[in-house]
Amino acid sequence: MATYSLILGILVIIISWKFFNDWASGLAGFIYGGILFWSIKLFVQLIKTLFG
């Protein structure tokens, strides 16, 4: 899963760089998207642990 996320993130950065000539936006989106994804996953695990 981590390898898939890394490859997807690198692909987003490259696409952003090639089409919009702005690799920093792709990098920021990858970082914020990763933080959002992991926080949601952590929250779901917490709910499962407390109530499941």
C-alpha positions in Angstrom: 0.0 0.0 0.0 2.8 2.4 0.9 4.6 1.7 -2.4 1.4 2.3 -4.4 0.8 5.6 -2.6 4.4 6.7 -3.2 4.2 5.9 -6.9 0.8 7.7 -7.2 2.2 10.7 -5.4 5.3 10.9 -7.7 3.0 10.6 -10.7 0.9 13.5 -9.5 4.0 15.6 -9.0 5.3 14.8 -12.5 1.9 15.5 -14.1 1.6 18.7 -12.3 5.1 19.7 -13.3 4.7 18.8 -17.0 1.2 20.3 -17.6 1.2 23.3 -15.2 4.9 23.9 -14.8 4.4 23.9 -11.0 5.9 21.0 -9.2 5.5 22.6 -5.8 1.6 22.4 -6.0 1.9 18.7 -6.8 4.2 18.1 -3.9 2.0 20.0 -1.5 -1.0 18.1 -2.7 0.8 14.8 -2.2 1.8 15.8 1.4 -1.6 17.1 2.4 -3.4 14.3 0.7 -1.2 11.8 2.6 -1.8 13.5 5.9 -5.6 13.5 5.3 -5.6 9.9 4.2 -3.6 8.7 7.2 -5.7 10.8 9.7 -8.9 9.3 8.3 -7.5 5.8 8.5 -6.3 6.4 12.1 -9.7 7.8 13.1 -11.5 4.7 11.6 -9.1 2.4 13.5 -9.8 4.3 16.7 -13.5 4.0 16.3 -13.2 0.3 15.6 -11.1 -0.2 18.6 -13.4 1.7 21.0 -16.7 0.4 19.8 -15.9 -2.8 17.9 
